Amino acid sequence: MNGKTGLRCLTRILWLQLCFLTLFSSFVVSDQSTQCHHQELPSLKDRPLFGIAAVNVNDDGLCVFLRVSRNPDSPPRSYIFVHIVYMGSHHAHLPHHEKTSIHRRMVTEVVGSVEASEDSILYHYKHLFSGFAAKLSPEQVEAMSKMDGVISLFESKTASIHTTRTWEFLGLEKASGIWPEHESFHDDGMGPVPARWKGACEKGEGFDETNCNKKIIGARYYPLGFEVAVGPIDSVAAEDFRSPRDRDGHGTHTASTAAGRIVPMANVNGLGNGTAKGGAPNARIAVYKCCWAPDGGRGVACTDADMLAAFDAGIADGVDVFSVSLGPDTPQPFFLTGISIGAFHATMAGKVVAVSAGNSGPQLGTVVNSDPWSINVASTSIDRIFGTTVTLGNGVSFLGGSITVDNDSLDKNLPIVFGSDIIAAGANITGASFCLDGALDSAKTQGKVVVCLQGFIGRNRKAAVVKAAGGLAVLIPNFDSGGMDLYAENQVLPTITVADVDSNPLLDYVAPLQPRPKSAAMPTVKISRATTIDGVKPAPYMNSFSSLGPNLVAPYILKPDLAAPGLNIIAAWPGSTPPSNLPSSLDKRTSEWNTLSGTSMSCPHVAGVAALLKALHPTWSPAAIKSAMMTTARVTDNTGGEIKNSTNLPAGPLNYGAGNINPEAAADPGLIYESKFDDYKVFLCSNGYNKTERQWITGLFYDCALAGTNPSDLNQASVMIPNLEEGAPQTVKRTVTNVGKRMSNYKVSIVNPPGVKMTITPPSLSFHHTNQAKKFTIRFERVIAVPENEQQFVHGSFTWSDGVHKVSSPVVVAANFL
């Protein structure tokens, strides 16, 4: 094997082997989508705990936005850690000031003095549940855990953050920390702030009460947990604002996606020009900033302690819908995660909780935030591409993703090189192949287009490295795990992403495995000006980064629940934040709008729809709103065929749950699947949680004497059978509630999973009044045996219809999963 051949193979192997290390390598969520094809389901052991984010809207159009992001690096830690002391409903009957006094006495007892307790306690949680956050040593944690009323303690850790055309593509044309000056948040034509709003507009750096209006009606910020874990904001996050003002852009972007006002002529570099609007554009917004951007462009960090303080305040102020655009990197038991515990209490308080599925696809079993009370959202494309035509010197031409080729200066024959061909002295082949800092020789890079492998660092930093070395543009191949995803991001240098099908031809030309003859012409490339391409088919398709089921934490619950747009979403952007999210020393540009990708972008789409449903049906429970979106979701694309994954193969419920959201149909679902507090209590029993674990989640101590034995019986709008054996049929129970016409008759149709026969009894349901409930059973029988050493997942569906409504539910049946 010659040196070039070895290099070529090495770099391709490294890109695959190191993917798990680079999933969360940069701020832009799409940069976390370097994935492998390893299909073994990951272990449940040794999982880190992460935090939560939230968007909130109510029946008065009141929207509260809780902005949370992440820190991709492990923050420095001291011997004293911040811990969440969770007391559930203990002392719930007491006034808030008495709860606070009890918390102080408890901490004083373990730290030794009143003065020390005042320094130790960061936050008191009084509304979502009873508890507090405090700085405690391991010995103090041990002592605290033995106190009366303490249900659990867990360390506060950092969370990972997981538009102009979006809503038209979804069919919602007729429906109608933050950067407050952005036109997405103007209050023209809005009425007075609702009298029931209890929030406040807190002063801070670059922010005061004048930044609030009738659209942004409140703003708070929570830095204490970050400052213990990472350091003082003034020294470690000097570019951020110690106030509700947004620095990293994630909060502004997702807030405008969920509830931004209608703004014409929104575009990025002249592309995607159209009318921007959030899902609920007339909703009010409040900001709860609990995430901070460390200097150096290292993303953002959000601790559990700060997040729960924001969560707690949001509940008290008037929150209705939470959008959790972050989560752990691997699935975790519900009783050990702040997200699941917080989501449970929010749901029991009547609040809808939407969560992102995660950006660890396309591997099976990577979906996170998988509790049954939340709405778990995967990511899909829309029918728009920001593209440029790339023409190689050998005549091969293909479409690349870009919004930064905004002129014709690259539309001529230019030299193109692979990163490893321009390696700097003292650098290694890997660093040059991935275009890492200091790895490229400026003399060899000058005036050339550079091909950089994806991974190790974000695409934004690769562009900065090539620019610093004198390069003209960057091409980044996706290979097979990137599939059809063509990321279009506002980088400091023209950056083009290349689909899987075109990645090998690109490298075959630029860096052939066999040495190029000396007489051969050096590789060249022409890159056309980027354009907006609408009406792309097929769309939607599943994005490669979107995490997949099955649900490793609760195998009897199908996750994700839904899918929504998450690729190249245009939304509002802070006026002082570089669109590349690099430090301002590397990128001095500003932009009113920006594109981001990830399940973080999908989640606020669902939150916006939930807000509209809450306004339309103010008495509906969180389970009813979730059911309405699931049973009306689409499973076909704009060609009429089934939704595909990013490699153009058929997708299924493990990818998208019930399907891609269909907002207008969700407003009138006909029937809904209702679940309440007692249903979740029974589920926790049947899923095998012991008394202590159940108390950690619910805050209550209860037994399981009346619990059912089948966790699949939880009344969800989907069915998951984790292990169906030949000769051992299983029966699952469901109940539907009529929310349509008073007199209605429904008949069921079935699409059997391959090798499985489903029988639904009764096959028809008659309703005589609204809110009437009817029960039915689903019998599953395996008719084709599956070998014991073969793990299999097959899917089907069943649909109740009265001739007007189609109430569809996905079904997944597994063999040898458990």
N, C-alpha and C positions, 0 to 999 in steps of 0.2 A: 504493500500500500504506500503510495507516494505521499508527500507532505500535504498537498492540496486535498487529496482524497480523505486523508485522516482528519484534516481540519473540518472539511465539509460534514463528515459523519459525526465528528465530535460535537460540533455546534448544534446540529439537529438533535442529537441525543440529549445534550444539556438542556435544550429548550423544553424537552419533554420531562426529563427527570427532575428539574428544578421548579416545575410548575406549582407544586404545593407551597413552595417557599415564596412565590411571587404573587400569590392570589391577592394579597392585601398590600401591595408594594407602593401604592400611590393614592393621592386623593381621589382622582377621577375614577369612579367605580368601574368604568369599562376597562381601565388599566389593570384591574384585578382579575381579568378573565383569561389569563394564560392557564390552560387546563391540560390534564392528561386523560388518557382513556382507560385507566386502571379501573376495573368494574367491581372489585371486591368492596363490600360495604364496610365503612370505617368503624373502628372500635368505639365503644361508649366510654372508655377510660380516659382519665387525665384531660378533661376538657376545661378550657378557661371560661370564666364567667364574664359576660359582657352586659351592657346597659340597654337603653331604650330611647326612642324618639316619639314625638306625637304631633298630630294635627287634629283640631277639634272644631266641630260645627254642630249647631243645634237647630231646633225647629223655627227659631226666629231668624235664622240666617246668621247666627253668631258663630264665628269660626275662631278657634284658638289654636295657634301654631306653636308647637313645642319642638324646637330645632335641636337635633342631636347629630353629632358626627363621630369621628373616630380618630384613633391614633395608631398608625400602622407600626410604630416602633414601641418596644416595651419601655415605658417611662422609668426613670431611675426610682428606686425604692429605698426607704429607710427602715430601721428596725420597727418603728411605730407605723402601723398601717391604719387606714380608714376602714371601719367596719360598719355595716348596716345591722342594727339591732332590731329585729323584726318581732313585734309583739301582737300581730294580727288584730283581733277585735278586743284585746285586753284593754281595760280602762276606756272602752268606746263610749260608755255612758257619761263620762266625766267631761266637764268643760275643758276647753283647750288649755287654759292657763294651768289647770291642775295636772293635766298630762305632762306639760312642760316641767312642772315642779317635780313630778315623780321621776322623769328622765334625769333631771339634774341630781336628785338624791342617789339614784342608782349609780351614776358615773362617779359621783363624789366618793361613794363607798369603795369603788375599786381603784380610783386614782389617788385618794388620800386627802384631798382638800377641796374646798369650794372653788378656790382660785384655779386649781388644776382642772377641775371639771368644766369651768367656763371656757378654758382654752381647748379642752378636748372635744367638746360637742360642736359639730358643724351645723347640723340641721335637726329640727324636730319635724317628724311626719305625723300629721294630725287628722288628715281628711281621707286619704286613700286607705290607710291603715294606721295603727298606732306603732310608733317606733322612732328611732333617731339614728343619725350617723355620728360617729365619734372616732377620734384617734386613740387607738388602744394597742398596747403591747400584747404579745402572746399570752403572758400571764394574766393580764387584765381581761383578755377575751375569755380565758378559761373561767375566771371568777364570775364574769358577767353571764356566761352561759348557764350558770347554776342558779341564777336569781329567779324569783317568782315572776311569771308573766312573760319571760323571754322564750319565744318559740324557736327562733334560730338566729344565728349570726353568720353573715357571709361577707367576705372581703369586697370592698368597692374596687372594681376593676374598670378598664376602659372598654368602650364600645367600638364597633366597626361599622361604619356607614355603608351600609350596603347600598302653552306650547302652540306653536302656531297652527299645525295641521292635525295634531293628535285628536282633538275632539270631533272634528269633521269626520275623520276616518272611523271613529267609534259610533257615529250616528247621533251625536248630541248637538247638532247644528241649531236646533230650535230652542234648546234649553239654555236658557241662559243656563335668633338674631336675624335680622332683616335689614334691608337698605330702604329706609322709609321714604326717601325722595323718589324712588322709582315710580314711573307712571302706572305700573301695575297696581299700585297701592293708593291711588288717588281716591278721594271720597266725594267727587262730584255727583250730585243727585241722591246721595244717601241720606236717610233720615237720622233722627237722633240716636245716640247710643242706647241700646235697650236698658230699661230701668233695672232689670234683674242682674245686669253685669256687675260683678263684685271685684274686678281686677283693678290694677293700678299701672301707672306709667312711671317707672323708676328712672331717676337721673343717673347718669354715668358719663364716662368719657365719650365726647362727641354725640351725646344723646340726652335730651331732656323732654319734658312734657309737651313741648311744642312739636315734637316729632310724631306724636300721636294725633290721630284725627278720627273721623267717623268710620274709617276703614280699619286702620290700626288702632284698636281701642285700648290696648294694654301692652306693657313690656316689662319683663323682669329678667334678672341675670343671676347666675349661680356659679361662682368661681372657686369656692373653698376646697372642694374635693380635688380639683385640678391642681391647685396650688400646693396641696400636701403631696400629691403623687408626682408632680412634675417640677414645680417651682413657682415662684411669684410671677404673675403675668407680666409685670413691668420688666422683668429681666429675661424670661424664657419665651415670652410671646409678645414682644414689644410692638410688633406690627398689628396685633389684634387690638380690639377696643374693650376696655373693662367696662362694658355696658351692653345693652341689648343690640347694639349695632353689629351687623354681620361683617366678617372679614373673609372667611373662606369661600362663601358663595353658596354652599349647600342649602342653608336655611332659606335664603332669598329665592333660590331656584325652585325648591320643593313647595314653598308657601305659595308662589305664584302659580305653580302647576295645579295645586288644590283649589285655590281661591283668588287668583289674580283677577283684576278688572279687565274689561275688554279694551284692548289697545291695538289700533291699526298700525300697519307698516312695521311690524316686528320682524327683524332679520338678523343674521350674523354674517358680516362681510358681504351683504347684499343677497345672501342666499336664504331660501325658506321664507321669502317675504310674504306676509299675510297678517291676519288678525290674531293676536295672542289673547287667550282667555283661560282662566282656571275652570275647574269643574263646577265650582259654585261661586261665580264672579261677584255676586251681591252679598256674600258672607262677610262678616267682620273678622278681623285677624288680631290676635294678641301673640306676643313673642315671649318665649321662655328660653333664654339662651343659657345652655349648660355645657357648651362645648367651646373649645379654645384652640387657636391655631398657633402651635409653637413656631418660632422663627426657623428659617431655613427651608421652607416649603415641604415640611415633613408631614403634611396632612393636618388632621385635627384630632384632639383628644377629648373624650367625654367620659367622666367617671360615673359609676352607679350612684354615688352619694349625691352629686349635683343633679343627675337626671331624675332621681326620685324626689328631690326637693322641688324641681320644676313640675314633675308629675303631680305631686301633692298639691301644689299651689293651683295648677290648672283645674283640678277637680273642684277646689273651693271656689275658684273664680267663675266657673260655668262652662266646663268642657263637655263635649258630647261625642266627638269622634277623634280617636288617636290614630296617627299614622306612624308606625314604628319602622323607620327606614334604616335599621341596623340590627346587629345581632352577633352571636358567637360565631367562631369560624367552623365549629363542628356542632352537631346536635348535642343537647344537654337535657338531663331530667328537669321536669318542670319545677320541682321543689328546690332546685339549686340556681335558678335564674331569676334575676330581677324583672326581666321582661315578662315571663310567664306569670309570676306572682303579681306584679303590677297589673298586667292585663286581666287577670282573673278578677281582682277587686274592682277594676274599672268596669268590666263587663257586668258584674253583679250590681254595680251602681247605675246600670242602664247606658253605659258608654260603649260605642262601637270601637273596636281596636283592630286596625289593619296593620299587618306586619310584612316586611320584605322577606322573600324566601331565601335570600342569600345569593352570593355571586361565586359559588364554587362548582358550577356546572362545567362540563356536561356529565359528571360522574353520578351514578345512582347513589341514593341514600345521603345526599349532601344537604337536603333542605333543613333549615333551622327555623326557630320560632314556631314549633310544630304543635303547640297546644290546641285543643279543640275549640276553645272559646274565642280565639282570634281569627281574623281573615288573612290567610297567608297568600301573598301575591308574587307570582312569577313574572318574567319579563318577555315581551314580544316586540317585534318590529312593527312599523306602520308602512304605508304604501308610498314612502318617500325616501329617496337616496340623495345625498349630497355627493356627487361623483365627478371624477375627472378621468379622461381617457389617457391611459399610459401605453405608449407605443415603443417597443424595444427595437434595437437596431436590426434584429433578425426578422422583423416584420410582425412579430407576435404583439397583439394588442388586447387590452383588457380594461375593465372599469375598476377604478380604485376609489376609496372613500376619502373625501377631503373637503374642507371649507376654507383652506388657507392658500390654495392656488388661485389667487384673486386677480391675476393678470396673465398676459401672454408671454412673459419673459422666459418661461420654461418650455414653451412650445417650439422647440428647436432641438437639433441633435446635441445632446450634452453627455459628457463622460459619466458613467455610472460604475460604482465600485462596491464590493462587499466590505463590511467593516474590518474584517480580518486582513484585507489587502492593504490597509492604510494604518497598520498598527504602529503606535508610538514606541519609541525606545523605552525599554523597561516595563512595558505593558505586556499582558498575556493575551493569547488568542481568544480566550473566552470573553475577556473584557472588551476587546475590539469588536468581536462578533456581535455583542449586545450593545455596543456603543456606550460603554460606561465612562464615567468621569475620568479624564486624563488618558484614555486608552487610544485615542486617535492622533495620528501625526498631522499637524496643521499643514505642513508643506504638501503632503500627499492628498489631503482632503480638499484643499483650496479649489473652488470652482467645479466641484463634482457633486453629483447626486449619490447619496450613500444608502445602501441597504443594511438595515439593523434588525437583528432578530429580536423578537418580543420576549420580555422577561427581565428579572432582576430589578429594574427601575421602571418607572412609568414612561409612557410615550412622550409626555411633556418634557421630561429630563433628557431623553434621547435626542429630541429636537434641539434642546439647548446645547447639548454636547456637540452635535454636528455643526450648529451655527457658530459656536465658539471656535471650532477648528476650521471655519471658512467654507463649510459645505453649502450647497445651494438648496437642497431638499432632502427629505428622508422618505424612504419606502420601507414599510414594516409588514412582512408577510405574516399571515395568521396561521397557516398550516391547518391541519384537519380539525383541531379543537376550536379554532376560530370560525370555521365553516363559512357561512355567507355573510357574517357580520362585517360591515364596512364602517368602522368608526370614523366620524368626521368631527375633529376637535380643533379648537382655536389655538394652535401651538405657535411658538415664536418663529418657526421656520415652516415653509410649506411641507406638510406631512401627509403622506398617502398610505392608507392601510389597504392590504391586498388580501382578497378572499383565498380560501384554501385551494380552490381549483386552479388558481393562477399563481400560487406561491412557488410550487416546484418549477414550473416553466421560467419564472423570474430567476430563481437561483441557478437553474441549469444554464441560463445564459450569462449571468453575471459572475457566477463562481462555479464553473463546471467541475465535475468530479475528475475528469481527465485534463492534464495540462493543455492549455491553449497553444496552438502552434505559434511560433514567433512571428510568422507572416500574417497571422490573423489580425483583423482590425479590432481595436479595443472596443468594449461594449459601450453603447450609447442608448439614450432614452429621450423621448419627447413626452412632455406632460401638458395636456391642454388645460385651459382655464376651467375651474370647477363650475358646475351648474346644478340647479335643482331639478330632479327628475321625479315627477309625481305620477301616480297611477301604477306604481311598480307591482308586478305580479311574480310569484305569489306573495301575498301579505294577508294577515300577519304570519310570521314564522317565529319559532322559539329562538331566543338568543342563546348563544353558546355558553355565556357566563351564568345563566339562570340556573339555580340549584334545583335538583330533582328529588322526588320521592324514591323509594318508599320512606315512610316515617320511622326512623330508628328508635325514637323515644316512645312513641305510642303506635305500634304496628297496626292496630285496629282502626286507625284514623287516617284517611287519605289526605296527604299534603303534597303539593300546594293545593289551595282551594280555587284560585282564579289566576288568570294572567291579565296583564295590562301593558300598554306601551312603555318601553324603557330604553330604547335605542335612539341616540341622537335627538334627545328631546330639547327643543328650544324653550327657554323660560327666562325669567328676569335674572339679572346679575348685578352685584354691588358695583357702584360707580367707581370705587377706588381699587378694586381687586383685579389684578391681571387675569385675562380670560384663560390663560394657560394654568393658572393657579401656582405658578412659580413665584419665588420672591420678587418683589418689585425691582430689585437690583438686576434681575435677569430678564424681566419683561415689564416694560414701562407703559404698555398699552392699556387702555380701558375699553369696556364694552357695556352697553345697556342690556344685551341679551347674550346667552351662551348656550352651547349644547353640552349635555351630560348624558351618560349612559349608565344603566345598572338597575337592579331591583329597587334601589332608593328612588328612582324616577317612576317606577311602576306603582309603588305604594301610594303616593299622593293622588294618582288618578283614581284609585279605588276610594280613597278618603273623600275626594270631591264628589263622587257618585253617591257615597254613603250620606254625605251632607244633604244632597238633593232629596234622597229618599227619606231622610229624617224630617226634612221640611214638608215633604208631601204626605208623609205618614207619621205624624209626631208620636203616636201611641205604639208604634212598632218597637219591638225589643231588638237588641243587637243580633240575636239569632235570626229574627225575621228578616232583617236587612241583609244579613249574610246569605240567607237562603234565597231571597229574591234575586240577588246578583248571580248566585250559582246556578239556579234552575233555568235562568234565561240566557246564560252565556253561550257564545258561539264556538263551535268546534270545527268550522269550515273556514277556508280562506276566501279571498276575492276571486278565485278561479272556480269556486264551488267544490273543490276537493278538500280533503282533511288537512288540518294544520300540520305543517312539517317542522322538523327540527332544523338546526342551522346547517346540517349537512344534506338537507333536502330529502330526508327519510321521514316516514310518518311518525308524528309525535303521538302522545296519548295523555291520559290523566296523571301519570307520574311526572309529566312535563308541565301541564297547564291546569290540572285539577278538573274543574267543571268546564273550563274553556276561557275564551277571551271575553272581557266584560262587554255587555250590551246595555248601556244605560237606559235607553227608552223602554226596552222590554222589561227591565227590572222594576220600573215604576208600577207595572200591572202584572204581577207574576201568576195570579190566579190562586195558587196554593203556596203555603210556606211550611217549612219544617221548624218547629219551635223547640228550643231547649232552655231550661231554667236552672236555677241554683241546685235544686234537688237532683236534676239529671246529671249535672257535673259531679256532684257528690257520689252518686252511684257509679259513674264512670271511673272515678279515681279508685273506688273499691275494686271494681271488676278488672281494672288494669294492673292490680297488684300492689298499689301503694299501701304501706302500712300506716298505722295511726299517726305516728310522728310525721311522716312525709305528707299525709293528708292535711295535718294541722299546719305545716309549713306553707302549704299553698292557700288553704282556705281561711286560716286563722282560727278554725274551730276544731274542737275535739269531738269526734262522732264515731259510732261503730258502723259496721256494715251488715247488720242483721237482716235488713230488708233489701240488700243490694242484689242486682241481677248477676248472672254469671258470664255474660257475653259482652265484652267491651264494644263489639261491633253494633250493639243495640243503641248506642247513643244516637239521639234523633238528629242526625246530620243530613244534609242534602246530597250526600255521597255515601258509598259503601265500600269498605275495604275488608277483604277476607284474607288474612295473612298466610293461612295454610289450609288448603282444601285437599283432602285425600280421597282417593277412589274408595267407594263403599262407606264413606263417612259423611253424608250430606249435612249441611248446616243451614239453620234458619235464622234470619235476622228480622227484627221488628222495626217498624216505622209508623209515625203518625203525621198526617198532613192536616193543616188548618185552612179552611176556606177564607180567603181575603178578597174574593171576586164577587160575582153576582150571587144574589141570595139563593136562588134556585139554580143548581148546576149539576151536571152529570159528567163524570170523567171516566174514561177507559184507558187502560194501560197497554202500551206496546213495548216489546222487549227486543233488545239486540244482545244475544248471548255472547259472552266471551268465548273464544275458541276453546273447545274441549270441555265446556261447562254448560249445563242446562239450568236456567233460572225459571222458577215458577212463582208467580205473584198471586196471593189470595187475600181478598177477592180481586177479580180482574177489573171490577168497576166500582166506583164510589159515587153515591148520590148525596148532595148537600141540600139542606132546606133553609139554611140561614147563614148569614155571615158569621165568621169566627167559630163555626161548627168544626169539630175535629173528627177525623176518621182514622182507624188503624188498619194496617195491612202487614202481611208478612212476605218475605222473599226467601224462597228455598233454593239453595245452591247444591248442585250435584255434579261431581266430576264424571264425565262420560268417556274421557280419554286419559289413561294413566300417564303420570309423569315419573320418570326414573328418580329414585331416591337421591341420587347424586347430582340432580339437575335442578337449579333454581329457576323458576319461571314466573313471569308476571304477564297476565293477559287481561284485556279490558273489554267491557261492553257498556250497556246503558239501559235504562228504562225510562219511559216518558208517559206521564199522565196528560191526557188532552180532553178538553170539552168542545173541541172544534174551533176554539178561539185561542186559548192558552195552550202552550206546550211546556210542561213542567218536567224538565229532564234532569236525571241524576246519573253521574258516572259511576261505574262499578269496576273495581280492580280485584282480581282473584289471583292469589299467589300459591305457588307450590314450593315447599321446603324453605320458606322465608324464616319461619320460627323453628 
